[in-house]
Amino acid sequence: MTTPHSGQPDMTKKETRGFETEVSRLLQLMIHSLYSNPEIFLRELVANASDAADKLRFESLAQPALLENDAELGIWIDVDAAAHEIRIRDNGIGMSRDEVIANLGTIARSGTAEFIKGLSGDQKKDAQLIGQFGVGFYSSFVVADRVEVFTRRAGATTAEGVHWESKGEGEFTVEAVERTQRGTEIVLHLRESAHEFADAWRLRNIIHKYAEHISLPVHMRKQDEEGKSGEYEVVNKATALWTRPRTEVSEEDYKAFYKHIAHDFEDPLAWSHNKVEGKLEYTSLLYVPKRAPFDLYQRDAARGLKLYVQRVFIMDNAEQFLPLYLRFIKGVVDSADLPLNVSREILQQSDATDSMRTALTRRALEMLGKLAEDKKEDYQTVWKAFGQVLKEGMAEDTANREKVAKLLRFASTQAGTDSQDVSLADYVARMKPEQKKIYYVTADNFAAASQSPQLEIFRKKGVEVLLLGDRLDEWLMSYLTEFDGKALQHIAKGELDLGELDSAEEKAEQQAQEEAAKPLLERMQKVLEGSVSTVRVTHRLTDSPACLVREEYDAGHSLRELMAAAGQQLPESKPQLEINPEHALIRRLDKEAGEARFAALAALVLDQATLAEGAPLADPAAYVQRLNSLLLELLPA
């Protein structure tokens, strides 16, 4: 427990402090922008109060005295219509002076700083972003021009109460006050444009919308026919939604509960509510969000499910129950089989935890699979938001690699656009009867992949090729070597064997071309020694003069750059140069008698093939010089 340091004058006197720069900017945007949904302030403050109660329950397991003979936890909301005030009080864990300064003067929520960096300065757009992100306590200033907080940490003396106040204009005051009651009370002095919220019935409706199924009771005073206030009554169901049978929970209930636990404005795309009985007993409620959080790619950011043990809150971000590639899944897990004094280390080493992780991972993947099958448009939203993260599962989760592979989506030559909506199952269903492999090509981006010269023979034969234009894709495909019994082949690596897709006549013609081109291959091999491993006749090209080909298990340009950026230099390897002997440029090259000119033209062909692959030239200046020399020869004097 953190308590104020005794003997320091500024710990008892009123003190004025400035907000963090990021908080000041956020507050100004919220106060002066057109906030799209101002009623969200109540959901955020009720959620904070619920979290405070959960934390008190957990700490009181080891320190029962923290309950101070007041074990009935709840939230109380009062409205003063005449004064235009709203008071929201809880008897949860409360805060010390240090905690007040840390929690209300800085942005502690993971990812918020990154969010601030992404603001554009366009007030309307930024206000919409703020609404989508959720900003907890600071949402108070959307409706209030002055906010007061009275709080006392559980276990602290009555003299260690704290009063915090701010108008959201760059600074706040904090002072010690006498406070007999544990917990936190927030007083909102509503700005004129928000007087509509000083209405008990309006607030009740907001509670029903956003906080109906939190496990903490929300109390408001009864209203008679004349609008006069009476005794407190509970205005929400105050039962943990995940503990109720699925048949008793409506679709709107599930959506409202998601918004409560995820602090999200959007509805979830899908959810899975499941109760397991037997050797292990637990209940889980998993959600698929619609949009990615700002800290999705920060691997050290807080993530995971809310963990309860027999409805007692244990951990807010229990990352042990889902693998890292499913870190975007939100939800709750409530177990009857984990010890209440559980720690992160015990969780990680527990057989029960391992078993639950396996089952919850499978359930999350099944939920995503069902969404992909039944609601393709919604799944496209998931793929755009989380596709890059799901790809990590191919390397991370060998046990579920097949399930993850079914969730992957690609662009292909079938559509001719960069829309990644083709599944491997879709591809297999469209394969030609004589086709034995799944063909794909990788590049730095979609444009480079779709214009790869290696596609020419496949377009000629009408064979679909997957176009992988993300930098991670070559790494991904090193783990995805087979699907549905079909091997996957990179069309720019290894020997190209089209099997039955090539007729006997075509194979005979290829062999004849190879024999006829042997002298040319030997000349090119000699002048390009050191730049390529070998020069050979291609069967991949119909329109281009040449292309580069890597060994089957060799890393391409994109993967080499990726590994180098991570500090891992891969061994050097030389590509193979494949030439199209039917191309006019190669025929002209074959007739060149001058060795110096032949060497320059051969190097030019290699440089063009390198550029077509998307790789940088080893000597750009030499390429420009060779090209200029050729142009000067062609131009009239």
ZIKA-V306678 format. One record per backbone hydrogen bond with DSSP energy under -0.5 kcal/mol. CO is the residue of the C=O (numbers start at 0). NH is the residue of the N-H. E is the energy in kcal/mol with one decimal. If there is no record, write none. Layout:
co nh e
CO NH E
CO NH E
This chain:
co nh e
0 2 -0.5
3 5 -0.6
4 7 -0.9
6 8 -0.6
7 10 -1.9
8 11 -1.8
8 12 -1.7
11 175 -0.6
14 173 -2.5
16 171 -2.9
19 23 -2.4
20 24 -2.1
21 25 -2.2
22 26 -3.0
23 27 -2.2
24 28 -2.0
25 29 -2.4
26 30 -2.8
27 31 -2.3
28 32 -1.6
32 34 -1.5
36 39 -1.8
37 40 -1.8
38 41 -1.3
38 42 -0.7
39 43 -2.2
40 44 -2.3
41 45 -2.5
42 46 -2.3
43 47 -2.1
44 48 -2.0
45 49 -2.5
46 50 -2.3
47 51 -2.1
48 52 -1.8
49 53 -2.3
50 54 -2.4
51 55 -1.7
51 92 -1.2
52 56 -2.5
53 57 -2.0
54 58 -2.6
55 59 -2.4
56 60 -0.6
57 60 -1.1
57 61 -0.5
58 61 -0.8
58 62 -1.8
62 65 -2.2
63 66 -1.7
64 67 -1.6
66 69 -1.9
70 72 -1.3
72 216 -0.5
73 90 -1.1
74 218 -3.8
75 88 -3.2
76 220 -0.5
77 86 -2.9
78 80 -0.6
79 83 -1.0
79 84 -2.1
83 189 -2.2
84 79 -2.6
85 187 -3.0
86 77 -2.5
86 88 -0.5
87 185 -2.8
88 75 -3.2
89 183 -0.8
92 153 -2.8
94 152 -0.5
95 99 -2.4
96 100 -2.3
97 101 -2.3
98 102 -3.3
99 103 -2.6
100 104 -1.0
101 105 -0.7
104 19 -2.0
105 107 -0.9
108 111 -1.9
110 114 -2.0
111 115 -2.4
112 116 -1.7
113 117 -1.0
114 117 -0.8
115 118 -1.5
120 122 -0.8
121 125 -3.1
122 126 -2.6
123 127 -1.7
124 128 -2.0
125 129 -2.7
126 130 -2.2
127 131 -1.9
128 132 -2.0
129 133 -2.5
131 264 -0.6
134 137 -1.4
135 138 -1.9
136 139 -2.2
137 140 -1.4
138 141 -1.6
138 142 -0.6
139 142 -1.2
139 143 -1.8
142 190 -2.7
145 188 -2.6
146 165 -1.9
147 186 -2.9
148 163 -2.9
149 184 -3.2
150 161 -2.8
151 182 -2.2
152 155 -2.2
156 159 -1.8
157 160 -0.8
157 178 -3.1
160 176 -1.9
161 150 -2.2
161 163 -0.5
162 174 -2.1
163 148 -2.9
164 172 -2.7
165 146 -2.7
169 18 -2.1
170 166 -0.5
171 16 -3.2
172 164 -2.1
173 14 -2.5
174 162 -3.1
176 160 -1.1
182 151 -2.0
183 89 -2.5
184 149 -3.0
185 87 -2.5
185 187 -0.6
186 147 -2.4
186 188 -0.6
187 85 -1.7
187 189 -1.0
188 144 -1.9
188 145 -1.1
190 193 -2.4
191 194 -1.3
193 196 -2.0
194 197 -2.0
196 198 -1.5
198 202 -2.2
199 203 -2.3
200 204 -2.1
201 205 -1.7
202 206 -2.4
203 207 -2.5
204 208 -1.6
205 209 -2.6
206 210 -2.8
210 213 -0.9
211 236 -1.1
211 237 -0.9
212 240 -1.2
216 74 -2.3
216 218 -0.6
217 234 -3.0
218 76 -2.7
219 232 -2.6
221 229 -1.9
223 226 -2.1
227 223 -2.2
230 221 -3.1
232 219 -2.5
239 242 -1.7
240 243 -1.6
244 247 -1.7
245 248 -1.4
247 249 -0.5
249 253 -2.1
250 254 -2.1
251 255 -2.5
252 256 -2.4
253 257 -2.1
254 258 -2.1
255 259 -1.6
256 260 -2.3
257 261 -2.8
258 262 -1.1
258 263 -0.6
269 287 -2.6
271 273 -0.5
271 285 -2.5
273 283 -2.9
275 281 -1.5
280 335 -2.5
281 275 -3.3
282 333 -2.9
283 273 -2.8
284 331 -2.0
285 271 -2.3
286 288 -0.6
286 329 -1.7
287 268 -2.9
287 269 -0.9
292 295 -1.3
294 297 -1.6
296 298 -1.0
297 300 -2.2
304 306 -0.5
304 317 -3.0
305 307 -0.5
305 332 -2.7
306 313 -3.0
306 314 -1.5
307 309 -0.5
307 334 -2.4
308 311 -1.4
310 312 -0.6
311 308 -2.5
314 306 -3.0
316 318 -1.3
317 304 -1.7
317 320 -0.9
318 321 -0.7
322 325 -1.7
323 326 -1.6
325 328 -1.8
329 286 -3.2
330 305 -2.6
331 284 -2.5
332 307 -2.7
333 282 -2.7
334 309 -1.4
338 341 -1.0
342 346 -2.6
343 347 -2.2
344 348 -1.2
345 349 -0.7
346 349 -1.0
349 353 -2.1
350 354 -2.3
351 355 -2.4
352 356 -2.8
353 357 -2.2
354 358 -2.1
355 359 -3.0
356 360 -2.3
357 361 -2.0
358 362 -2.3
359 363 -2.5
360 364 -2.4
361 365 -2.3
362 366 -2.3
363 367 -2.1
364 368 -2.6
365 369 -2.5
366 370 -1.9
367 371 -2.4
368 372 -1.7
369 373 -2.8
370 374 -2.4
374 378 -2.3
375 379 -1.9
376 380 -1.4
377 381 -1.7
378 382 -2.9
379 383 -2.4
380 384 -1.7
381 385 -3.4
382 386 -2.3
385 389 -2.5
386 390 -1.8
387 391 -0.6
388 391 -1.1
389 392 -1.7
390 393 -1.5
391 394 -1.0
391 395 -2.3
392 396 -2.4
395 397 -0.6
396 399 -0.6
397 400 -1.1
399 403 -2.5
400 404 -2.5
401 405 -1.6
402 406 -0.7
403 406 -1.2
403 407 -0.7
404 407 -0.8
409 420 -0.7
409 421 -2.4
410 466 -2.6
411 414 -0.6
411 415 -1.8
418 420 -1.6
420 422 -0.6
421 409 -2.2
422 426 -2.2
423 427 -2.5
424 428 -2.1
425 429 -1.1
426 429 -0.8
426 430 -0.6
427 430 -1.1
431 434 -1.9
435 486 -0.5
436 438 -0.6
437 488 -2.9
438 465 -2.5
439 490 -2.6
440 467 -2.8
444 448 -2.1
445 449 -3.2
446 450 -1.2
448 451 -1.2
451 454 -1.8
452 455 -1.8
454 458 -2.5
455 459 -2.1
456 460 -1.6
457 461 -0.7
457 462 -2.7
458 461 -0.6
461 463 -0.5
464 412 -2.1
465 440 -2.2
465 467 -0.7
466 410 -0.9
466 468 -0.8
467 442 -1.9
469 472 -1.6
471 475 -2.5
472 476 -2.6
473 477 -0.7
474 477 -0.9
475 478 -1.9
475 479 -0.9
478 480 -0.9
480 487 -2.0
482 485 -2.3
485 482 -2.4
486 437 -2.7
488 439 -2.1
489 492 -1.6
491 549 -2.3
494 496 -0.9
495 497 -0.6
497 500 -2.3
498 501 -1.5
502 506 -2.1
503 507 -2.1
504 508 -2.1
505 509 -2.2
506 510 -2.0
507 511 -2.0
508 512 -2.2
509 513 -2.1
510 514 -1.9
511 515 -2.3
512 516 -1.9
514 517 -1.0
516 520 -2.7
517 521 -2.3
518 522 -2.0
519 523 -2.6
520 524 -2.6
521 525 -1.8
522 526 -1.9
523 527 -2.1
525 528 -0.8
527 530 -2.4
527 531 -1.3
531 529 -0.7
533 576 -2.6
535 578 -2.4
539 456 -1.9
544 579 -3.0
546 577 -2.9
548 575 -3.3
549 493 -3.6
550 553 -1.7
555 559 -2.2
556 560 -2.2
557 561 -2.2
558 562 -2.7
559 563 -2.4
560 564 -2.2
561 565 -1.1
562 567 -3.1
563 566 -1.6
566 568 -0.6
567 569 -0.5
574 532 -2.7
574 533 -0.5
575 548 -2.6
575 577 -0.6
576 535 -2.3
577 546 -2.2
578 537 -2.6
578 580 -0.8
579 582 -2.0
582 586 -2.2
583 587 -2.3
584 588 -2.1
585 589 -2.2
586 590 -1.0
587 591 -0.5
588 591 -1.1
593 597 -2.6
594 598 -2.6
595 599 -2.0
596 600 -2.4
597 601 -2.6
598 602 -2.2
599 603 -1.7
600 604 -2.1
601 605 -2.1
602 606 -2.5
603 607 -2.2
604 608 -2.0
605 609 -2.2
606 610 -2.3
607 611 -2.3
608 612 -1.2
609 613 -0.7
609 614 -1.8
610 613 -0.9
618 622 -1.7
619 623 -2.4
620 624 -2.2
621 625 -2.4
622 626 -2.5
623 627 -2.7
624 628 -2.1
625 629 -1.9
626 630 -2.3
627 631 -2.4
628 632 -1.5
629 633 -1.5
630 634 -1.9
